[in-house]
Amino acid sequence: MAAAFAVATVFTWNTAERLRSEIAATRAQLDLAQRDLEEARRWAAVLDSPHARSVSLTPTPQGMGIMRARATFDPRARRAVIAFENLVTPAGSDFQLWALRGGGVASMGLVRADAAGRAIVRLEDVGDPATLAGFAVSLERAGGSLKPDAPEGPVVMAGKFGG
């Protein structure tokens, strides 16, 4: 009888430990999902903001006519979301995003499209909203322009915010 009780106790303890471990893993997954959801809500707020300004980036003569992009900028949050379509990166090159400012440009980083040519760029802080006039995209050598304040390759897309 004592042996059966000991076996049942060990079995119950092992089962309880396994269940505790599963609960901890599920809680960690839930925490991660909640953080991801909150992050998605933060970026959705940029798109839903009543103060948001949007602009379509259109191909320049150096760009390909099928490329498309839409930038949405919330001046109060100083954040922007740019969605790209049909962005096919030639081998050995990278697309680079630029903020158009009063008298110049500032690099906002590289744009990495997926195999279908889609990319979403989320900019946490685009700088002074009073100076942001729009966005442009250049085609650069792999790794981007060596100059943080000027493209070295051709500008292939651009769009300015209206009035």
C-alpha positions as CSV (number, residue, x, y, z in Angstrom):
1,M,0.0,0.0,0.0
2,A,2.8,2.4,0.9
3,A,4.6,1.6,-2.4
4,A,1.4,2.4,-4.4
5,F,1.0,5.6,-2.4
6,A,4.6,6.6,-3.2
7,V,4.2,5.8,-6.9
8,A,0.9,7.9,-7.0
9,T,2.6,10.7,-5.2
10,V,5.6,10.8,-7.6
11,F,3.2,10.6,-10.6
12,T,1.1,13.4,-9.2
13,W,4.1,15.5,-8.4
14,N,5.6,15.0,-12.0
15,T,2.2,15.8,-13.5
16,A,1.9,19.0,-11.4
17,E,5.5,20.1,-12.4
18,R,4.7,19.5,-16.1
19,L,1.5,21.5,-15.8
20,R,3.3,24.3,-14.0
21,S,5.9,24.4,-16.7
22,E,3.2,24.5,-19.4
23,I,1.3,27.3,-17.6
24,A,4.5,29.3,-17.3
25,A,5.2,28.9,-21.1
26,T,1.6,29.8,-21.9
27,R,1.8,32.9,-19.7
28,A,5.1,33.9,-21.5
29,Q,3.3,33.5,-24.9
30,L,0.4,35.5,-23.7
31,D,2.6,38.3,-22.4
32,L,4.4,38.4,-25.8
33,A,1.1,38.5,-27.6
34,Q,-0.1,41.3,-25.4
35,R,3.1,43.3,-26.1
36,D,2.7,42.7,-29.8
37,L,-1.0,43.8,-29.7
38,E,-0.1,47.0,-27.8
39,E,2.6,47.7,-30.4
40,A,0.2,47.2,-33.2
41,R,-2.3,49.5,-31.5
42,R,0.4,52.2,-31.2
43,W,1.1,52.1,-34.9
44,A,-2.6,51.9,-35.8
45,A,-3.0,55.1,-33.8
46,V,-0.7,56.8,-36.3
47,L,-2.9,55.8,-39.2
48,D,-6.1,56.7,-37.3
49,S,-5.0,60.0,-35.9
50,P,-7.2,62.9,-36.8
51,H,-4.0,65.0,-37.3
52,A,-2.4,62.5,-39.6
53,R,-1.1,63.6,-43.0
54,S,-0.7,61.3,-45.9
55,V,1.1,61.4,-49.2
56,S,1.6,58.9,-52.1
57,L,5.2,58.5,-53.2
58,T,5.2,58.3,-57.0
59,P,8.0,57.0,-59.2
60,T,10.3,59.6,-60.7
61,P,11.6,59.2,-64.3
62,Q,14.5,57.1,-62.8
63,G,12.1,54.8,-61.0
64,M,9.9,51.9,-62.2
65,G,6.3,52.8,-62.8
66,I,5.0,49.8,-60.9
67,M,6.5,50.9,-57.6
68,R,4.0,52.4,-55.1
69,A,4.2,53.8,-51.6
70,R,1.9,55.6,-49.1
71,A,3.3,57.5,-46.2
72,T,1.2,58.5,-43.2
73,F,2.6,60.9,-40.6
74,D,1.2,62.0,-37.3
75,P,2.8,65.3,-36.5
76,R,1.8,65.2,-32.8
77,A,3.3,61.8,-32.2
78,R,6.2,62.5,-34.7
79,R,5.8,59.0,-36.0
80,A,5.2,57.7,-39.5
81,V,4.2,54.5,-41.3
82,I,5.2,54.0,-45.0
83,A,3.8,51.1,-46.9
84,F,5.5,50.0,-50.1
85,E,4.3,47.7,-53.0
86,N,6.1,46.4,-56.0
87,L,9.5,47.3,-54.7
88,V,11.9,45.0,-56.5
89,T,15.5,45.6,-55.3
90,P,18.1,45.0,-58.0
91,A,21.0,42.7,-57.0
92,G,23.8,44.6,-55.2
93,S,21.6,47.5,-54.3
94,D,19.3,48.8,-51.6
95,F,16.5,51.3,-51.4
96,Q,17.0,54.1,-48.9
97,L,14.2,56.2,-47.4
98,W,14.8,60.0,-47.0
99,A,12.8,62.6,-45.1
100,L,12.5,65.8,-47.1
101,R,13.2,68.8,-45.0
102,G,13.1,72.5,-45.8
103,G,16.6,72.8,-47.2
104,G,17.7,69.2,-47.5
105,V,17.2,65.5,-46.7
106,A,17.9,63.1,-43.8
107,S,18.3,59.4,-44.1
108,M,15.5,57.3,-42.5
109,G,17.2,54.0,-43.2
110,L,17.0,51.2,-45.7
111,V,13.8,49.8,-47.1
112,R,13.8,46.0,-47.1
113,A,11.0,44.5,-49.2
114,D,9.8,40.9,-49.0
115,A,9.9,38.5,-51.9
116,A,6.5,39.9,-53.1
117,G,8.0,43.5,-53.1
118,R,6.1,44.7,-50.0
119,A,7.6,46.5,-47.1
120,I,6.3,48.4,-44.1
121,V,8.6,51.0,-42.6
122,R,7.7,52.4,-39.1
123,L,9.5,55.5,-38.1
124,E,9.4,56.2,-34.3
125,D,10.6,59.8,-34.6
126,V,10.8,61.6,-37.9
127,G,12.0,64.8,-36.3
128,D,10.6,68.3,-36.2
129,P,7.1,68.1,-37.8
130,A,7.4,71.7,-38.9
131,T,10.2,70.9,-41.3
132,L,9.0,67.6,-42.7
133,A,7.8,68.2,-46.3
134,G,7.6,64.6,-47.5
135,F,9.6,61.5,-48.2
136,A,11.8,60.2,-51.0
137,V,13.4,56.9,-51.9
138,S,16.7,56.5,-53.6
139,L,18.4,53.4,-55.2
140,E,21.8,53.0,-53.6
141,R,24.6,50.5,-53.6
142,A,24.2,47.7,-51.1
143,G,24.3,49.2,-47.6
144,G,23.0,52.6,-48.6
145,S,24.4,56.0,-49.1
146,L,27.6,56.8,-47.3
147,K,26.3,60.3,-46.7
148,P,23.5,60.6,-44.0
149,D,22.3,63.9,-45.6
150,A,22.3,63.1,-49.3
151,P,21.6,60.2,-51.6
152,E,24.4,59.0,-53.8
153,G,22.1,57.1,-56.2
154,P,19.1,58.2,-58.2
155,V,15.9,59.2,-56.4
156,V,13.3,56.8,-57.7
157,M,10.2,57.8,-55.7
158,A,9.1,61.0,-54.0
159,G,6.1,62.6,-52.4
160,K,5.4,65.9,-50.7
161,F,2.7,66.7,-48.2
162,G,0.2,69.2,-49.5
163,G,-0.3,72.7,-47.9
